[in-house]
Amino acid sequence: MARRTRDYDEDDVRVRPGRRGTRPRTRRRPAHEDASAGFVTAVDRGRYRCLVGAGTRDERAVTAMRARELGRKGVVVGDRVALVGDVSGDADTLARIVRVEPRTSALRRTADDTDPFERIIVANADRLVIVTALADPEPRPRMIDRQLVAAYDAGMEPLLCLTKADLADPAALVAEYAPIGVPWVVTRRGDDPSELREYLAGRTSVLVGHSGVGKSTLVNALVPDAERAVSHVNAVTGRGRHTSSSAIALELPGGDGWIIDTPGVRSFGLAHVQPEHVINAFEDLAEGAAERCPPHCDHRQDDCGLDGWVEDGHASRARLDSLRRLLASRDPEQPGTRTTE
């Protein structure tokens, strides 16, 4: 009996045994060279809203699902993806995301500082807008510090946006962060956010902050047809109600950049950030650490040089306390360390 010749490369196949004999299965995955490029603008229960043909006459929104070949690779708002299937954008059609392009940045957080599971909030944003109310609810500098750490770790430029300046004076909070070079804008209810708009022009920016600080109000002012729901702060708890249930990317009028609104958060874990990188978010303290701290200082030990740095007026005690709180929350039982609380 003549042996059947193979017309494929043996290095590219596996042989799967079965009742009906063996059959070759290729290891090569489709290249999908004809795939359409898309930008993920929203995610909802396993369905992805993607913009195809952005900036052209053929721009359209396409609904897609994630292809099995992606495995466990997640897809988030801001991702640049490759789409196949029905990319017409017509009603009741469904495309497939077959590839996620390399990310330029990824904003991450964990549930707390000991949680090993990190969650990517958005991808490919280049500016992190930290939205903080000056009153109703009261500002939380420790939350700001955490979000600054996340921004620097992701390679994003931070911007501090102080809302509700009609209720409280921003001077104290501005004074705390101005020395480290974090840019800031102040907004009031009913004002045109023109200064903020200048910072967002030509960029992909993500807004973060806990509930009730006014993110959705800002989005509605920046993108008039966004129609984001606005919440009120509970008078008893001082906390806002979550009105945004998922992240969504919205194009600024005139195509002058994108903003990504995110749900309000009440915690911002940093388990994914290496402890030695945390101090990079504290520029006023990082210089002192380089000049005065002993080798391998964890900044919580008794001979840490940052105490003297603060006493000499180079940084505030509140900033050093914040740094040590962050480090303590990551490793609270480390022996021989302390905080300045």
N, C-alpha and C positions, 0 to 999 in steps of 0.2 A: 504494500500500500504506500503510495507516494506521500511524502510528508508535505503538508501545506506550508508554503513560505509565508513569512510575515512581512507586511509592508509598513511596519512602524519600528521605531527604535526601542529596543528592549529596556533601555535605561529610563524610558518615559512611561512605563506601564507597571502596574501591579497585577498579580494573578489572584483572582478571588475564587476560592474553591466553592463548589456547590453541587447540588444534585445533578444538574445538567452539564457537568463538566466544568471546565475553566474558561473564563473570558477575560480579556485584557481590559483594564480600566486606566485611562490616562491620568497622570498626575498634573498635567498642565491645565491651568484654569483659563477661561476665556479672557482675552485681553480687553475686550469691550472698547476697541479703538474708536468705535462710532458712537460712544456714549455721549450724552449731553451734559454740559456743566451746569450745576445748580448750586444755590446758596440756601441753606436751611434757615427758615425764618420762624418756625414754630414746631413744637413737638406735642402730640396729643394722643395718648394711649396707643402707641405703636404706629401711629401715622405721622408722616413728616411733611410739612408744608415747605416746598422748595420754590425758589424763584429761578426761572430759566430765561436766558436771553436778557439779563438785566441791562438796562440802559439802551436797548434797541427797540425798534418798532414791534418786534416779535416777543417782547417781554410778557411772561405769563406765569401764573402760579400753578404748580403741579403738586398733586398729592402722591406720596410715595410710601412704600414699605421698605424695610431693610431686607436685603437679599441674604439668604442662608449662608452664602459663601463668606460673608463678613465675620462669621463666627460670633465671638463675644465682643467684638469691637463696637463700642457705643457710638451713637450719632447724636450730636447736641446742636442747639441753636448756634449759628455762626459758622458751622462746618461748611467747607467747600466739598461738594460730592459729585460723583459721576452717576448718571441716571440712564437706565435703559427701559424698554417697554413703551407704554403709551405716555408720551411726554407732551401731548397736545394741550393738556390743561382743561379738557372738556369735562363736563359733569359726569360723575360716576366712572371716571377712569382712574387707573392706578399704575404708577411706574414703580421701578425697583432701584434702590440705591445699591450699587455694586462696588463702589469704592469711596473711601474717605481720603481726601487729599491731605498731605502733611500739614499740620497746624503750625501757625506762626506763634501762637500763644494759647494757653489753656488756663482759665481761672478755676482753681480748685478749692474745695473746702471739705472738712469732715464734720461729723455730728458733734464731736468733742475732741479734745487733744489726745485722747488715748484710743480713739476709734481707728482701726487699721484700714477701713474702707473709705476711700476718697471718692468724692463726687465731682465731676467736671461740670461747672455751671454753664459756661459758654466758651466757645473757641474763637480764635482769630480776632479778638478785640485788642485794640492797642491803647485804650484809655479806660481806667477804672474811676467812675464818678461815685465817690462815697457821699451819699446823701444823709445829712444829719439835721434834725430839727433843733433849733435853739431853745424851744419850749414846746410843751404839749405834743409829744413827750420830751422830757429833759434829755440833753445830749449825753452820750455815753462814750467818753474818750477811750476807754479800754476797747470798745468795739471798733472805734476808728483805728486804733493801733493794730488790731488784728487784721483789719482789711488792708492796711498799708503793707503789712508783712506779706499778705497774699498777693498784692499787686506787684511788689518788687520781686517776689519769687517767680511770678508768671512773666516777668519782663514787660509789665504794663506801666504806663505813666499814670500816677494818681492825680485826682482833682477832688478837692474838698468842696462840697456844695452845701452851704448852710441855709436852711429854709426857715420860714416863719420869723424873719427878722423884725416883723411888726410886733412880735410878742416879747422879744428879748434882745439885748445888746450883744452883737457877735464879738466884741473886742477881746474878751478873755479867751475865748476858744481860738480866735485868730492868732493871738499872741503866743499860744502854746505850740502852734504848728508852723507859723511863719519862719522861725529860725532854722528849720530843717529844710526849707525850700519847697514845701508842698504848696502848689498854687491853690487859690481858693476864690469862690464867688459867693455872694450873699443874695438871696432872693426874698421877696415879700409877696404875700398873697395879693393876687390881682395884677402884679407887675409883669411887664413884658420881659421874658428871660433872655434879652438880647446878649448880655455878657456871657451867659452860659452857652448860648448858641455859637458864639465865636470860638469857644474852646472845643466844641464838638465838630466844627466844620471840617469836612474832608476826612473824618475819622470814623472808625467803628468803636463806639463807646458803650460800656455796660454800666447801668445804674444799680447800685446795691445799697441796702440800708434796712433797718428793722421796720416793722409795720407802723404806719401812721406818720412817717416822717415827710411824706409828700411826694414820693416818686411818681405816682400816677398823675398827680396834679401837674408836675413838671412835664411829663410826657404829653399830656393833653394840651399844654401850652406850646410845646415844641412842635407837635404834630397834631394840628387841630382836628383832623378826622379820626384820630386814634380811638377816642371814646373809651378810655380806660376807666374802670370803676374807681371811685374815690371813697375811702373809709373815714371813720371818725375815731378818735382816741377814747377809750373807756375811761370815764372819770374816776373810777375806783382803782383799777389796776395800772392806769397810765400807759397802757399798751394799745396799739392799733390792731385792727382786724385785717386778716389777709384778704385783699381784694384781687390780687393777681395770683392765679393758681399755677402758672407756668411762665417760663421766659418767652418773650416774643421780640423779634427784631422788627423795627419800623424805620422806614427811610425818611430822612429829613426832607422837608419841602425843597423842591428844586434839585433833588438828587445830591444834596451836599452832605453826604455822610449817612451813617446809620446809628440808631440808639437801640440798645437792648434793655428792655424793662424786665426785672426779675422779681419773683415773690419776696415779700418781706421775710427777713431771717431774725431769729432771736438768739442765735449762737453762730459762731464762725470758728470751727475747729481748725487747728493747724498741724494735725498729726503728720501731714505729708511734707512739712517743711523741716529741713535739718536744723537742729538747735543752733549750730554755729552760723546759720544764715539768718536767724531771727533778728540779730542785732543790726543787720543791713538796713532794716526799716527804721532804725533809730540813728540817723546820721549824726545827730548831736552827741550821741554817746559812742558811736563807732570810732570816732577820732580819739576819744579818751581811752577806749579799750586798746587801741593800737599803741598809744604812747605810754600808758601807765599800768596796764594789767600784766600780771606774771604770765609766763607761757602756759597754754592750755587752761586759762582761767575760764570758769563757767559762769562768771559774773554773779554768783550767789555765794561764793566762799568768803571767808573773813578777810582775806588779804586782797580782795578785789579793788583795783585802783579807781573804779568808777565813783566810789564814795567821795574821794578827794577831788575828783574831776567836778562833781556837782557842788561840793563845798567851795570850790574856787570860782563858781559862777558860770561855768561853761554850759551847763544844762540844768533843767529843773529836777527837783526831787520827785515830782509826779511822774516825769518821764522815766526815771530810773525805777520807780516802783512798778510802773506798767511793764517795763522790760522783765523785771524779776517775777512778776505775776505770770507772764506768758511762759517763762522758762519753768517756773514751779508747776504750772498746770500740765506741762508736758511730762514732767518727771517728779511728782510731788514727794516721793519717798526717798529721794537721793540723799544719802547721809552727808553730814558735814556742810550743809548748805543752809541758806537763810533767805528770807525776803525782808523788805524794809517796811512792811505794812504795820 
